[in-house]
């Protein structure tokens, strides 16, 4: 979702209130079905509260008062992720049909919200960020669950994106836009599928471990490839009089098209790319 629009329909507050009610209903259903304990309830409600707080802040910054159709799909996914989080925190065992089912639906809907946004003309930068955060958190939760059986090394899969963001606070050039990459999108989509299969109990433990190692290796390759690209395209030094070469008559900047995500249509490391002109005369 990359093109801003004005949306019609209900207010964001009504949409979030409906999602909060749906989250409570889902947690109650899980309590009745699998005996969700206090830890599960707290995790599920905490996930919902965090989602709504961040979404409200994002809407305020974007100057919007309503959610688009695609945002509603992503909000539905967020409710499902809250249910998955509750079951993982509540100790529901691997292979539980509800855990596998909710995760599968949440992953499947990741391919829906982008299509809805494009067909309805309601794509937005906020929607892209919202979708990306839901994807990233689901991967983190699944990796935490799988780490209980395969070992703490699996957490690297879920934590890598957050580590990348944290590193960008120290090295700002890591936060620069990236060009589109089908490889990045494919690798990111692979993480959710592999973690779902590994947690489902449908394959032997040795196969789950091998698939997870493959997923982690591909993710490290993808992040390493992007870091190398960003390092090569870091902004050049400023000219002696101050300002960039472009400001002093250098080459004009050329923005590229926004990048699709590696987790279902939008990139978790900012879409697009803008090359900085280098200082001339040095």
C-alpha positions in Angstrom: 0.0 0.0 0.0 1.9 3.0 -1.2 -0.5 5.6 -2.6 -2.2 8.0 -0.2 -6.0 8.4 -0.5 -9.0 9.8 1.3 -11.1 7.0 2.6 -14.8 6.9 3.2 -16.7 4.8 5.7 -16.7 4.4 9.4 -14.3 6.2 11.7 -11.1 4.5 12.8 -12.4 4.5 16.4 -15.4 2.4 15.4 -13.2 0.0 13.4 -10.8 -0.5 16.4 -13.7 -0.9 18.8 -15.1 -3.6 16.6 -11.7 -5.3 16.5 -11.3 -5.1 20.2 -14.7 -6.8 20.6 -13.6 -9.4 18.1 -10.3 -10.0 20.0 -12.2 -10.5 23.3 -14.6 -12.9 21.6 -11.7 -14.9 20.1 -9.9 -15.1 23.4 -13.1 -16.3 25.1 -13.5 -19.0 22.3 -9.9 -20.1 22.9 -10.5 -20.3 26.6 -13.5 -22.5 26.0 -11.7 -24.6 23.4 -8.2 -25.1 24.7 -8.5 -23.8 28.3 -6.6 -20.6 27.7 -4.9 -19.6 31.0 -4.1 -16.2 32.6 -0.8 -15.8 30.8 -2.6 -16.4 27.5 -5.3 -13.8 28.3 -2.7 -11.2 29.3 -0.6 -11.8 26.2 -3.6 -11.6 23.9 -5.0 -8.5 25.5 -1.5 -6.9 25.6 -1.0 -7.6 21.9 -4.4 -6.0 21.1 -3.7 -3.0 23.3 -0.3 -2.5 21.6 -1.7 -2.8 18.2 -4.5 -0.3 18.8 -2.2 2.2 20.4 0.3 2.1 17.6 -2.4 2.2 14.9 -4.1 5.2 16.6 -0.7 7.0 16.7 -0.1 6.2 13.1 -3.5 7.5 12.1 -2.9 10.7 14.0 0.4 11.3 12.3 -1.1 10.6 8.9 -3.9 13.0 9.6 -6.6 10.3 8.9 -9.8 9.5 10.8 -10.8 6.4 9.0 -9.5 3.0 7.9 -9.5 1.9 4.3 -10.8 -1.5 3.2 -7.3 -3.0 3.1 -6.6 -1.7 6.6 -9.7 -3.5 7.8 -8.3 -6.7 6.4 -4.9 -6.1 8.1 -6.8 -5.3 11.4 -8.5 -8.7 11.1 -5.1 -10.3 10.7 -3.9 -8.4 13.8 -6.8 -9.9 15.8 -5.9 -13.4 14.6 -2.2 -12.7 15.5 -3.5 -11.8 19.0 -5.1 -15.2 19.2 -1.9 -16.9 18.1 0.1 -14.9 20.7 -2.3 -15.9 23.4 -2.0 -19.6 22.6 1.8 -19.5 22.4 2.0 -17.6 25.7 -0.6 -20.0 27.2 1.5 -23.0 26.3 -0.7 -24.6 23.7 1.3 -27.5 22.3 2.7 -27.7 18.8 0.3 -29.2 16.3 -2.8 -27.9 18.0 -5.4 -27.5 15.2 -6.5 -24.0 16.4 -2.9 -22.7 16.6 -2.1 -24.1 13.1 -5.5 -22.9 11.7 -5.3 -19.3 13.0 -1.7 -18.9 11.8 -2.5 -20.3 8.4 -5.5 -17.8 8.0 -3.4 -14.9 9.2 -0.6 -15.8 6.7 -3.1 -16.3 3.9 -4.8 -12.9 4.5 -1.4 -11.3 4.0 -1.9 -11.8 0.2 -5.4 -10.2 0.4 -4.9 -6.7 1.9 -2.6 -5.5 -0.9 -4.9 -6.7 -3.6 -7.9 -5.0 -1.9 -5.9 -1.7 -1.6 -5.0 -1.7 -5.3 -8.5 -2.6 -6.5 -10.2 0.0 -4.3 -7.6 2.7 -4.8 -7.2 3.0 -1.1 -3.5 2.2 -0.7 -1.5 4.2 1.8 2.0 4.4 3.4 0.3 3.8 6.8 -1.4 0.7 5.5 1.9 -0.6 4.2 3.6 0.0 7.6 0.6 -1.5 9.5 0.7 -4.7 7.4 4.5 -5.0 7.8 4.4 -4.7 11.6 1.7 -7.4 11.8 3.8 -9.7 9.6 6.9 -9.1 11.7 5.2 -9.7 15.0 3.6 -12.9 13.8 7.1 -14.2 12.7 8.5 -13.2 16.1 5.8 -15.1 18.0 6.1 -18.2 15.8 9.9 -18.2 16.2 9.5 -17.9 20.0 7.2 -20.9 20.0 9.5 -23.0 17.9 12.5 -22.0 20.0 11.0 -24.0 22.8 11.6 -27.2 20.9 14.5 -26.5 18.5 16.5 -24.1 20.7 16.9 -20.3 21.2 18.7 -19.9 17.9 15.3 -19.9 16.2 14.6 -16.5 17.8 17.1 -15.0 15.4 14.5 -15.3 12.7 11.9 -13.2 14.5 14.4 -10.8 16.0 16.4 -10.0 12.9 14.1 -7.4 11.5 13.9 -5.6 14.9 17.7 -5.8 15.2 18.0 -4.2 11.8 15.8 -1.3 12.8 17.7 -0.8 16.0 21.0 -0.8 14.1 19.6 2.0 11.9 19.4 4.2 15.0 23.2 3.9 15.3 24.0 3.8 11.6 21.3 6.0 9.8 22.3 4.9 6.4 20.8 1.5 7.1 17.4 3.3 7.2 17.7 4.4 3.6 15.1 3.1 1.0 15.8 -0.1 -0.8 15.0 -0.9 -4.4 12.4 -3.6 -5.3 13.6 -7.2 -4.9 11.7 -10.3 -5.7 14.3 -12.3 -3.9 13.7 -10.3 -0.7 10.0 -10.8 -1.0 10.3 -14.5 -1.5 12.7 -15.0 1.4 10.5 -13.1 3.8 7.4 -15.1 2.7 9.3 -18.3 3.2 9.8 -17.5 6.9 6.1 -17.6 7.8 5.5 -20.7 5.8 8.4 -22.6 7.3 7.6 -21.6 10.9 3.9 -22.6 10.3 4.9 -26.0 9.0 7.5 -26.5 11.8 4.9 -25.6 14.5 2.1 -27.7 13.0 3.6 -31.1 13.9 2.9 -32.3 10.3 6.6 -33.1 9.7 9.2 -34.9 11.8 11.3 -32.9 14.1 14.5 -33.4 12.0 12.7 -32.1 8.9 11.4 -29.1 10.9 14.9 -28.3 12.1 16.4 -28.6 8.6 13.7 -26.4 7.1 14.2 -23.8 9.8 17.9 -23.7 9.3 17.3 -23.2 5.6 14.9 -20.4 6.3 17.3 -18.7 8.7 20.2 -19.0 6.3 18.2 -17.5 3.5 17.1 -14.6 5.8 20.6 -13.9 6.8 21.6 -13.9 3.1 18.8 -11.5 2.3 19.6 -9.1 5.1 23.4 -9.3 4.4 22.7 -8.5 0.7 20.6 -5.5 1.6 23.2 -4.2 4.1 25.9 -4.4 1.5 23.7 -2.6 -1.0 23.0 0.2 1.5 26.6 0.5 2.4 27.6 0.9 -1.2 24.9 3.6 -1.7 25.6 5.6 1.4 25.2 9.4 1.0 28.6 10.9 0.0 30.5 13.5 2.0 29.3 17.1 2.0 31.1 19.7 0.0 33.5 22.2 1.7 31.0 25.1 1.5 28.3 22.9 3.1 25.4 21.2 1.4 25.5 18.4 -1.1 26.7 18.3 -4.6 23.1 18.4 -5.8 22.6 21.7 -4.0 25.9 23.0 -5.5 24.9 22.1 -9.0 25.6 18.4 -8.9 23.5 15.6 -10.5 19.8 15.6 -9.7 18.4 12.9 -7.5 16.2 10.2 -9.1 13.7 8.4 -6.9 12.9 4.9 -7.8 9.5 3.1 -7.5 8.5 1.9 -4.0 9.6 -1.6 -3.2 7.1 -4.4 -2.5 7.2 -6.0 0.9 9.1 -9.1 1.6 6.2 -10.3 3.7 3.3 -10.1 1.4 3.7 -7.0 -0.7 5.4 -4.4 1.3 9.1 -4.1 2.3 10.0 -4.1 6.0 13.0 -1.8 5.4 11.3 1.1 3.7 10.3 1.0 0.0 11.9 2.8 -2.8 15.4 4.3 -3.2 16.9 7.7 -3.7 20.6 7.9 -4.7 22.5 10.8 -3.1 24.8 12.7 -5.5 28.5 12.6 -4.6 30.6 15.6 -3.9 32.5 16.7 -6.9 35.9 18.3 -6.9 37.3 16.0 -4.2 
